[in-house]
Amino acid sequence: MKKWLILLPAVALTFLGCGLISGVFTIDQEFEDIHSSSEEGHLDVWDKVFIDLNDSQTYEDHKDKLKGIESACLSATVINHLNQDVSGEIWIAYTEYFEKDSVTSAEDATLIFSGIALGPNDTLYVTCADMADILTDEGLDALEDAVEVGQFWAYGFGNEDEYDVTFKHNVLILAIAAGL
């Protein structure tokens, strides 16, 4: 009986200690509007945004203990400025590029969100509920890598030859596991 009385507090402290040194935290990373257009010369002015997770105190506090992403969510308003259908996508890369073809063919770039479809002059509100439909198979792994690096570029494009879309009110919400 005495062995159980000694063993029980040791087991309880072990489980309690695990709860104190690991867990899930959330980063809500807002980023600037991305206005993307197929118009010549437009990409180098509007179509990308630099994301630095080090701006988040939560990220700074936990970045040396990252274990992986539990879930990812994009909240955004996407606006089609043309009188035709368009579908949009978001890429991330570790290098700043100035042309769509450079991003889509770069080894350090990954398509994260795809299939963001809009009708002529339409506005779409993307929410966490849409993630199953737009997060690519490679997207979560690429976001996990980007979180480990802490800094990356985000690019938004239309899939058609002619497009003019704006991604506004962008918030990337990541639930990240951390521990020893």
N, C-alpha and C positions, 0 to 999 in steps of 0.2 A: 504494500500500500504506500509506503514512503517513496518508493521509486516513482510512482505515478504522480505524487504530489510535487516532486522535484522536476519531473519530465513535463508536466502540464504547463508550468510557467515558461519553460524553455521553448516549447512549441508555440505558445501564444506570442512570445516575444519575436520569434522567427517570422510568423505571419504578419504581426504588427510592423516589424521592421521592413518587410517587403512592401507593405502598403505605403510606408513613408519614403522609400527610395525609388519608387517607380510610379508611373501614372500616365494620364493622357492630358495634354494641354492643347489649347486652341490658339491659333494665330488668325486674326482677321486682318488681312493685308489689303488695304485700299490702294488702287493705283489709278493713274491718270487715264483720261479718255483716250481711245485709240480711234482715229479717223483714217480709214483706209479707202483708197480709191485707185482704180486702174489708170487714172489720168497720168500722163507722163510727168515725172518729176515730183509726184505727190508723196511717194513713200518716204523719201529722205526727210521730210518735214514732220509728218504726222503719224506714221504707221507703226511706231514701236514705242515701248516704254520700258525703262530700266526699273527692275524690282530689286530692292535691297531689304531682305528680311532682317538684317542687322538693325534696321530702324525700329523694330519691335523689341521692347524690353523683355517680353515673355520669351521670344526667340533667343535673345542674348543670354537670358538666365538658364536656358536648357540646351543650347546648341551642342554642348560637349557630351550630352547624354542621349542623343537621338537614337531611337530604335526603329522607327518607321511611321508611315502615314496610316492612320486608322480610317480616315475618310477625307474626301476632298469635295469642295463645293465652289461653284462660281455663281455669283449673283451679279447680274448686269442687265442693262437695257441696250438692246441692239436695234439700230434704226437703219432701214434701207432708204436711201435718198433717191433711188431711181424708180421709174415707172415700169419695172420688170422684176420677175422673181430673182432672188439671189440666195445663196447659202454661204454661211460664213464659217470660219475656223480660226482657232488660236494656236499658235506655235510658241515654243520657248527655245532659246539658244543661249549659249554663254558668250557669244560674240555679237557685236553690233554689225548688222548688215543693212545695206541701203537699197536692195532690190528684192522683190518677192522670189525670183528664181534663185537668188543666192541663199535665202533662208530655206526654201523647200528642198534644196539639194545639199545643204551643209551637213557634215557628219555630226556636228554638235547641236543640231536642231531636231526637235521632235514635235509632231502634231499632237496636241493635248486634247483639244475640244474640236469636234467636227459635226456637221449636220445641223447647224443653226440656220434653219430655213425661214425665209421671210417672203411674203408676197410683195407686189408693187407698192412702194411708198408705205411699207408696213413697219410697225414697231413690235418687238418681241421682248418680253420680260423673262429672262432666264433666272431660274431659282434652283435651289438644292434638289428639288423634286425632278428636275430635268437631267441630272447627272448620269443616270443609267442610259439615257438616249444619246448624250453628246460626248461623254468621256471615252477616249479611244483606248484600245487594249494596252497600248504602250504608255498612255497618259499618266496613270498612277505611278508606275515605276520611274518615269522621267521626272515627275513632280517630286518624288522621294529623293532622287539624285539632286535635283535643284535645291531642295530644302537643305541637304547636307552641305552644298556649296554656299548657299545663302544669298547669292546674287545671280541674276539672270535677266535676259531681255524677253519681253513678250511682244508678239506680232499678231495682228489680226488681219485676215484677208477675206475676200470673196472668192468663191470657186469659179465663177464665170469669167469670160474674157473682159466683160465690162461690169464693174461694180463700184459702188460708192456707199460704204457702210460706216457707221460710228458705233463703237462699243463705249457706253457711258455708265457712270455710277458703278464701276467695276470693283468687286470685292472678292478676293480669293480667301476662302475659309478652309483651314486645314486643321484637322484633329490629329495630333502627333503623339505617338507613344514615346516615353522617355524613361530612362532608369539607368542603373549602374552598368 
